[in-house]
Amino acid sequence: MQRIPRYLQLAAELREEILKGDFAGGRQFPTETVLCRKYDVSRYTIREALRRLEAEGLIQRRRGSGTTVQPAAARGGALHQPLSNVGELLQYAQGSEVVYERQGHGPLPGEVAVQLADPTDGEWTAFRGVRRHAGDAPPIAATDAYFHEMLGDAVEALDLGAGTLFSQIEQLAGVQIGKVTQDIQAIAADPAIAAALEVDEGSPVLRILRCYFDPKGRIFEISVSHHPGDRFAYAMHIDVEA
């Protein structure tokens, strides 16, 4: 299974604390020295974690005046998803919870297959789950996940309450992720999505369609997630090559 760098783990931990409201907006964030001591990591690790949080708009760093939490981030309540590599995909769900339910086994639904240019032949096992920050909090995502029959018995061994499914498949099936593609589209919530997300029918939602490929270019997992417009933030940072 792909090892997640410590700075990404730390960024996820700090992100969770910020979005839970543990740090008031506009107030001073702990210094690098304090964070190094608290998490027992190097200054480089701290700086890389903070660099990602700044790119996501969660904190602001100014030379000579320290680091502060952006007021909107301190209010919490939204799922804030970073993306620059597969490791961050593994981390984004921290601080939220979901229990998936098996929906059946058969061909990929036509409304999903029609959106894909790659072959989707064969049988797929479907799961569905609604993600929340905790308890009675409003839903932040409704996700349908599909696993191809090439994964064999590994699909039956998935822990449906573990929060993420694809992070388990690498180990259970011995499959490696070669690449991940995603398509993001703003749509109006249909009756089923509106009911799952507890929003009005026709409300704006973001649909994120992800395909997970093995190194041979075969799709082994597909996920379709719908997020309420006011409970989701998406951030991406790009390192510019010299």
N, C-alpha and C positions, 0 to 999 in steps of 0.2 A: 504493500500500500504506500502511496506517495507520502513522504514525510513533510509535514508542514513546518516551515521555518519559524523559529522562535519569535521573530519580530511580527509575523502575521498572527501568531497566537496572542501575543501581547496586544496588538492593535485590536483584535476581537474583544479581548477582556476590557480594555479601556473604552471601546465603542459601546459595549453593553452598559458599563457604568454611566457613561454620558447620557445614553438614551433612556436609562431608568431615572434620570434626574438627580443622580448622586452629586453632580457638580452644578452649581447655579450658573446660569448664563451671565457672561460678563465678568465673572470672578476669576481670580488667578488659579491656573491649573498647577498641580504639583511640579516642582522643578525637575530637571533631568537627574540631579543628584538624589533627590528624594525617591524618584521612580526607580533608579538603579538599585538603591538600597532595599526598597520594598519588594521588588520582583527578582532581585539577585541576578541581574543581567548587565551586560556591558552598556556603555554610553552609546555605542553604535546601534545596538538593538533598540534602545529607547528612541534614538533619533529617527530610525527607519520606521518605527511604529507611528511616531508623531507625524512624520512626513505623509503617511497615508491618511491619517485622520484629518490633516490639514487639507489634503487634496479632495477629501470628501466634503469639506465645508463644515466639519464638526468643531474644529478649533482654529484659532488664529494665533500665529507666532510672529512676534515683532522683536527685532534685535534691541536689547536694552530695556524692554518692558515685559518680557516673559510671554507666557502662553495663556490665553483665555479661551473659555468655551463659548461658542457662538450661541446667542440667545435662543434661536430656533431649535438647535440641537438639544438644549437643556430641557426643553418642554417635553421631549420624548413622544411616545405614542405611535410613531411610525416605524416601519421596517426600513432601515437604511442599508442598502446593499452596495458594497464596493465590488469592483471587478477589475483585476489586472492580470490574474492568473488563476489556475485551477485551485491553488491553495486557498485563495480568498473565497471561492465558491464553497469550499468545505467549511469555512468559518462563519459565513454570513448569518446562519440560522441560530447562532448562539444567542441566548437571552429570550428565545421564543420556544414554543412547544407545539407539537402536532402528533396526532395518532392517525396513521393511515389505515384504511380498510380495503380489503381485496374486492375488486369489482367484477372479476371474471377473466376468461382466457379465450382468445380468438384473434381474428385479423385486426389490424390497427383500424380504429374508427375512420370512416371516410373523410370526416371533416378535419381530421388531423393529417391523414396521408396526403390530401390534396394540397397541403401547404408545403410539402417537402419535395425537393428535386431528386433526392437520393432514393434508392430502392427500399421499400418497407415490407417486402414479402415475408411470409412466415406467420407464426403465431406469437401473440404478445399477451403478457399478463398485466392487467391494469390494477392500479391502486389509486385511491382518492383520499385526500386529507385537507383539513382547514387549519391554518397556522394562526396562533395567537401569541401575544406576549406572555400572558399567564391567566389562568382561571377564567373569569368572566369578561376579560378584555375583549374589545371588538375584533373580529377577524382581520388579519393583515394579508392573508393569501389563501386562495383555494387552488389546490394543485392536483392535477391528474398525472400520474407517472406510469410509463409503459416499459416493460422489460422484454427483450426478445428471447425466443426459445433457445438461442445459442448459449444462454447462460445456464441452462440445465437446472439441476436441483438447487442451485444457489438462491434462486428466487424464493423458494419455499423456506429458506433459512433466514430471511430478512427479519430483523427486529422492527416491527411496524410502529413502535413507540419511541424509536431512537432519535427522531428529529429529522435526520436526512437518510435517504435510502441509497443514493449513488455512492456515498462514501463507504458503504459496507460492501458493495458489489466487487470492488477491486480485490478485496481479500477473500471473499466467499467464493467467487468464481475464478479467481486467478487471472482476471482480465486487466489490462492496462488501458488508461485513457490516452488515446493518441491526440485527440483534439476535441474541443467543444465549440459548437456554433450556436448562436442565439439570434432570434428575431423578436423585436419589440414593437408592439403596435397598440395605439390607443383605440379602444372600442367602447361601445355602449353595452352595459350589462344586460344580458338577456334574463328571463325570469329565473332560470336555474342558478346562474352566477349571482344575481341579485340576492336570492334567498341564502346562498352559501356565505356571502360576504356581509349580509345584513345591511344592504343598501337599497335605494330605490331602483326599480327597473328603469333602464336607460341612463343610469348614472355613469360617468366616465370611469373606466378601469384600464389598467395596463395589462396586456397579455404578453407574457414572455414565453416563447417557444424555444426550448433547448434540445439539442441533439448531441449525444455523447458517442464518439467514434472510438473504435479500437485502432491500434497502429496499422491495421490492414485497410482502414477506411470503411469499416462496416459499422452501421448504427446498432448499438446494443441497448441504449436507453433513450427515451424521449420524455420530456416533461413539459406540461403546459400549465403555467401558473397565471392566475388572475389576481391583480392587486387593486384595492380601492385607491382612487386618485389622491385622496387626502391622507392616506396611511402608508405611503410608500415613497421613498426617495432613492434614486439610482445615481451612483457616482462611479466614474471611471477615471483613472489617471494613466497617462502615457509617458513613459520615459523616452526622452528625445535622445537619439544616438548622436554622438559627437561627429 
